[in-house]
Amino acid sequence: MSWDADVTVVGAGAAGLSLADRLTDPDGPAPAPRVVVVEAPAGPHRAPDRTWCYWEAGDGPFDDMLTASWARLRVYGSEGHLVDRTTGPLRYKMLRSQRFTTVMRQRLRARGVEVRRMTVDSALDTAGGAEVRGRDAAGQQSVIRSRWVCDSRPPPYLPAARTTLLQHFRGWFVTTLRPAFDPAVPVLMDFRTPQPARGLSFGYVLPLSPHEALVEYTEFSPSVLSANAYESAVRHYCDEVLRLGELRVLSREQGVIPMTDGRFPRRSGRRVLLIGGAGGATRPSTGYTFAAIQRQTEALAGALRTGLPPDGVPAVHGRRARAMDAVLLRALDTGRVEGGSFFTRLFSSVPTERMLRFLDGATTPWEDIGIGMRTPVLPMLLSLVELPLLPRTVPAAVPGRH
């Protein structure tokens, strides 16, 4: 059979572009395969612009694309208790998708990688390979045949789970009349927001200058809000909590991230591999994804370039991390643990570097035990004992996912 490519990467977001970049890196192991990247045409199937944040020690591969980075952070408890810490050797880095996408497209174009615009209908196995079928921007049928397909499209339904919450948020990029922000210190979690009946909420501030910042309202809860409710929540946080005074909203961003103990499959066919959030890269208890995507795509690209079976690539979040997340999600969902107090207590009592690595799923078993001892032990034990008795059910489709 004649192949259009060795690897077809479906999706030109963080996962798809990161994988294509590693597959075609001239300094990578073994010769680079032929890669085609499939990007959705402008419209409802293309993900909106967004901001990614992650922790990293020292210099990193995306430093020239960053909007900002910080070596300190703040957490506010519901009663105003302040935790203000340095992050040790780690830096908290802010990367906007527009800049990332522009640089990555330029890099791939220079390497001769084809980026094809089409709306994908299916990605299925064929004899000895796989094919992607869809429609181009003009509505014409299009087929790409390759040895492997790596698909980053979010599934329309989440996997069966015992607990499913949603991390949903709206952020405003604002400019203020008076200097209202400390550009050296982001606010990672601010629990001085009205709390929902089920789950938790917090504010989030990424300062860019004394007058500019991304200010965000976030909830961990079972369902999303209306557009007016998000706007009211962000306005309340800006006016009543931060007391920013007169401001102008430059742009908005919004998103929904599933927080579930369901088991995401790592492939949808023998030759169709799932990557990004679709392949389980999102940390269930925190929603952090970008750093895990980098670990996932690095390992997968190495296997595909050297001819190793992708089945040998370990899951980006191991069993221990997923088990801990399942307990925490259950404790939050039942109300046994009050989320604001839980996270404020951890940031107050756990060394900041260790806490940040824990949120990203990069701690050792001994570190996890130490962190676990600083949580409300009885509620967590009750949730642990209860989990094996709970059925796994398939949740409804997640609004706002493309």
Number of C-alpha atoms within 10 A of each C-alpha: 8 7 14 16 19 20 26 29 29 29 28 24 22 20 30 24 22 22 28 27 21 21 26 22 17 12 9 14 16 13 13 18 17 18 25 24 23 22 22 20 16 13 9 11 16 17 18 15 15 14 15 16 18 18 22 15 12 9 10 9 6 12 14 12 18 16 13 18 22 19 17 19 20 18 25 23 20 18 10 12 14 14 17 17 17 16 20 13 11 20 20 20 19 21 21 16 19 14 14 20 18 11 15 19 18 11 15 20 12 9 13 12 18 16 19 16 20 26 24 21 12 12 24 18 20 14 9 11 20 25 22 23 18 17 17 18 13 9 10 9 14 15 16 19 24 26 20 24 32 27 26 21 24 17 16 13 12 21 19 17 17 20 26 26 25 23 23 23 24 19 25 22 19 20 22 17 13 12 13 19 21 17 17 16 21 24 19 16 22 26 24 20 22 13 16 11 8 17 23 21 23 25 26 22 23 25 24 22 15 16 18 23 23 21 23 24 27 25 25 29 22 16 16 20 12 9 10 8 11 21 17 13 19 21 17 16 23 21 14 13 15 17 11 19 13 11 16 12 14 11 10 16 15 19 19 20 21 23 24 27 26 21 13 18 13 19 18 16 16 14 23 24 22 26 27 29 24 21 26 22 27 26 24 29 25 18 21 20 22 23 17 23 24 19 14 24 25 17 19 24 26 19 18 19 18 14 10 13 10 17 12 10 16 11 15 21 19 11 10 13 22 19 13 17 20 24 23 24 26 25 23 24 21 15 15 16 22 17 22 23 16 15 17 20 16 16 19 16 12 15 15 20 17 19 22 20 16 17 17 23 25 17 17 14 11 9 15 18 11 12 18 14 9 13 17 16 12 11 18 21 12 14 21 18 10 12 16 10 9 10 10 16 14 14 17 10 11 18 12 13 18 13
